[in-house]
Amino acid sequence: MSRILLVEDDLSLVDGLTYALAREGFTLCAVRTVEEARRRFEQEGPFDLLLLDVTLPDGTGFDLCSAVRAAGSDVPILFLTAADEETSVVRGLDGGGDDYMTKPFRLSELCSRIRALLRRGNMRRARENCLHDGDLTLDMAAGRALLRGKALDLTGAEYRLLGLLVRNAGQTLTRGTILNALWDGRGDFVDDNTLSVYVRRLREKIEDDPSRPRRLVTVRGIGYRWEGTGK
């Protein structure tokens, strides 16, 4: 169930939205002030979407939106604005808001807008969680790699090595840099010889001709570089 943070000081509207959104399968957390919203966002996040009234007892929804974006969050934000505030909503959109609705509004339309923003957010996160290089895809969220649509059978270290190389495509990574990245934090030390084994095994799984690698190339005396396909 998607979690929504509603910041609204009209109690009758809060009651109506709580009931209506619960029927649509959403979990709603409602607060009345900017300060309480900031506290809930920090302590109970992450939320999937924010519904912000523009005029609040201790500030505006625009202020809260700016603070959320300044903290680095890309959570979808939908403003609820009175008719006489509609012209000022451009400020909110310029400050990082995604959409707005003018009161009074139909609940069916609000739910449609919410679903559209959630889908957009999910698609954006999916794109951010995937690395692509030609026919190779790394699904960072699922922790798997696919070559020409087929999952590669990689060990954890091989997967981390591949991800490191693809993220830094075109750059030569020293062996020391790679060794530090492959150390997994549990005290499992990866030495230079082990790295050579990982590289050889990875080439056997991703190269058409492992003896003449074209994706994962050796930079003699330095380290390795991911050339990929460039597509």
Solvent accessible surface area in square Angstrom, and as a share of the most:
residue,aa,sasa,rsa
1,M,170,0.76
2,S,30,0.19
3,R,76,0.28
4,I,0,0.00
5,L,1,0.00
6,L,0,0.00
7,V,0,0.00
8,E,1,0.00
9,D,45,0.23
10,D,64,0.33
11,L,99,0.49
12,S,85,0.55
13,L,39,0.19
14,V,17,0.10
15,D,98,0.51
16,G,34,0.32
17,L,0,0.00
18,T,58,0.34
19,Y,145,0.55
20,A,14,0.11
21,L,0,0.00
22,A,59,0.46
23,R,178,0.65
24,E,80,0.36
25,G,33,0.32
26,F,15,0.06
27,T,60,0.35
28,L,32,0.16
29,C,21,0.12
30,A,38,0.29
31,V,3,0.02
32,R,112,0.41
33,T,39,0.23
34,V,10,0.05
35,E,104,0.47
36,E,46,0.20
37,A,0,0.00
38,R,97,0.36
39,R,105,0.38
40,R,67,0.25
41,F,41,0.17
42,E,142,0.63
43,Q,133,0.59
44,E,69,0.31
45,G,32,0.31
46,P,120,0.76
47,F,10,0.04
48,D,48,0.25
49,L,0,0.00
50,L,1,0.00
51,L,0,0.00
52,L,0,0.00
53,D,9,0.04
54,V,8,0.05
55,T,80,0.47
56,L,11,0.05
57,P,88,0.56
58,D,74,0.38
59,G,24,0.23
60,T,36,0.21
61,G,0,0.00
62,F,10,0.04
63,D,54,0.28
64,L,2,0.01
65,C,1,0.01
66,S,58,0.37
67,A,33,0.25
68,V,6,0.03
69,R,60,0.22
70,A,91,0.71
71,A,83,0.64
72,G,66,0.64
73,S,29,0.19
74,D,60,0.31
75,V,10,0.06
76,P,4,0.02
77,I,0,0.00
78,L,0,0.00
79,F,0,0.00
80,L,0,0.00
81,T,0,0.00
82,A,37,0.28
83,A,70,0.54
84,D,128,0.66
85,E,36,0.16
86,E,69,0.31
87,T,125,0.73
88,S,48,0.31
89,V,4,0.02
90,V,89,0.51
91,R,139,0.51
92,G,1,0.01
93,L,63,0.31
94,D,120,0.62
95,G,31,0.29
96,G,23,0.23
97,G,12,0.12
98,D,50,0.26
99,D,34,0.17
100,Y,60,0.23
101,M,8,0.03
102,T,39,0.23
103,K,49,0.21
104,P,136,0.85
105,F,36,0.15
106,R,171,0.62
107,L,73,0.36
108,S,79,0.51
109,E,55,0.25
110,L,0,0.00
111,C,6,0.03
112,S,63,0.41
113,R,74,0.27
114,I,0,0.00
115,R,89,0.32
116,A,35,0.27
117,L,4,0.02
118,L,16,0.08
119,R,141,0.51
120,R,123,0.45
121,G,1,0.01
122,N,82,0.42
123,M,118,0.53
124,R,61,0.22
125,R,80,0.29
126,A,56,0.44
127,R,152,0.55
128,E,112,0.50
129,N,58,0.30
130,C,32,0.19
131,L,44,0.22
132,H,124,0.55
133,D,15,0.08
134,G,38,0.37
135,D,49,0.25
136,L,0,0.00
137,T,33,0.19
138,L,1,0.00
139,D,29,0.15
140,M,65,0.29
141,A,80,0.62
142,A,67,0.52
143,G,43,0.41
144,R,120,0.44
145,A,1,0.01
146,L,32,0.16
147,L,18,0.09
148,R,136,0.50
149,G,62,0.60
150,K,156,0.66
151,A,70,0.54
152,L,33,0.16
153,D,123,0.64
154,L,33,0.16
155,T,67,0.39
156,G,47,0.45
157,A,13,0.10
158,E,1,0.00
159,Y,35,0.13
160,R,89,0.32
161,L,1,0.00
162,L,0,0.00
163,G,1,0.01
164,L,22,0.11
165,L,2,0.01
166,V,14,0.08
167,R,128,0.47
168,N,36,0.18
169,A,52,0.40
170,G,51,0.49
171,Q,105,0.47
172,T,50,0.29
173,L,18,0.09
174,T,62,0.36
175,R,58,0.21
176,G,39,0.37
177,T,64,0.37
178,I,0,0.00
179,L,35,0.17
180,N,121,0.62
181,A,47,0.37
182,L,1,0.00
183,W,123,0.43
184,D,40,0.21
185,G,50,0.49
186,R,187,0.68
187,G,51,0.49
188,D,74,0.38
189,F,164,0.68
190,V,14,0.08
191,D,59,0.31
192,D,68,0.35
193,N,116,0.59
194,T,44,0.26
195,L,0,0.00
196,S,48,0.31
197,V,43,0.25
198,Y,36,0.14
199,V,4,0.02
200,R,129,0.47
201,R,109,0.40
202,L,0,0.00
203,R,36,0.13
204,E,103,0.46
205,K,69,0.29
206,I,2,0.01
207,E,16,0.07
208,D,120,0.62
209,D,64,0.33
210,P,54,0.34
211,S,94,0.61
212,R,189,0.69
213,P,37,0.23
214,R,197,0.72
215,R,17,0.06
216,L,0,0.00
217,V,29,0.16
218,T,76,0.44
219,V,30,0.17
220,R,218,0.80
221,G,84,0.81
222,I,87,0.44
223,G,3,0.03
224,Y,12,0.05
225,R,66,0.24
226,W,1,0.00
227,E,74,0.33
228,G,13,0.12
229,T,51,0.30
230,G,74,0.71
231,K,195,0.82
